[in-house]
Amino acid sequence: MSDRPAVLFLCIHNAGRSQMALGWFRHLAEGRAIAYSGGSEPADAINPVAAQAMAEVGIDITAGSPRRWTDAQLAAADVVVTMGCGDTCPYVPGTRYVDWPVPDPAGLPIERVRPIRDEIRDRVVELLDGLC
């Protein structure tokens, strides 16, 4: 447990949106809060175009790997941010949930992933403003 606020970013494959959100969060939070990410059906690898888009803004998300969310992450989360996982996302009564209707970058060219990256950044900034 930590005295810092914790956020869990969830999407289906934990390869694009939730990884970009985690990258932005860690970069922008500067240690004021902590974050995790997970998926209901993790992919085999990070979406390379999402990683390329994040690298363009100086954030390396390639060290991460898609994984399923854990009960420990759910228990630690003050806020759970869902992105397209619908009913497959876990629900914990009493935990704050926020749904971000952000397009899935899977299969998209870099030109279409950049606006998704930027939208996620804006949403992370707003989330952090409310947390810290």
Salt bridges, closest charged atoms under 4 A:
GLU56 OE1 - ARG114 NE 2.78
GLU56 OE1 - ARG117 NH1 3.15
ASP104 OD2 - ARG17 NH2 3.81
ASP118 OD1 - ARG117 NE 2.84
GLU119 OE2 - ARG123 NE 3.01
